[in-house]
């Protein structure tokens, strides 16, 4: 019971951490998109700097995917987790092909194709927002299931208390006779 509680807390913390990382990545992508739009007709050095920043986003996306996979595995070990929702989120993330999109953006930036890069950056930002929303929904589902479990546990405790009270009452009657 205690181990399950600890695992649940770890999972909830991981979901929270992933939500924050997704938010940060959205902001990072937004900022990069802004910088790209401002760097029209700029020198190769600044384009390479933008490409380097985009490369960091690609790396972060890869790490995010790994973290999501780890979370998914931890959730599968627990019986009362929204695993189907997590599975759906993983599929959505893979369909988005964010890592490839980010790498293409990086390539566009190196080749001074800012318009194309900005479109891809916009798509990445949109994808990250979607992931953030899905993470939030996952977190809410976990909280609801947690509340249901707590309610069920309280009902069992209440039932046990009533049974105990009846037994005490019977014992008291028996001892008086």
Protein Blocks (a to p, Z undefined) as FASTA:
>chain_A
ZZmmmmmmmmmmmmmmmmmmmmmmmmmmmmmmmmmmmmgoiafklmmmmmmmmmmmmmmm
mmmmmmmmmmmmmmmmpmbbcfklmmmmmmmmmmnommmmmmmmmmmmmnopaklmmmmm
mmmmmmmmmmmmmmmmmmmmmmmmmmmmmmmmmmmmmmmmmmmmmmmmmmmmmmmZZ
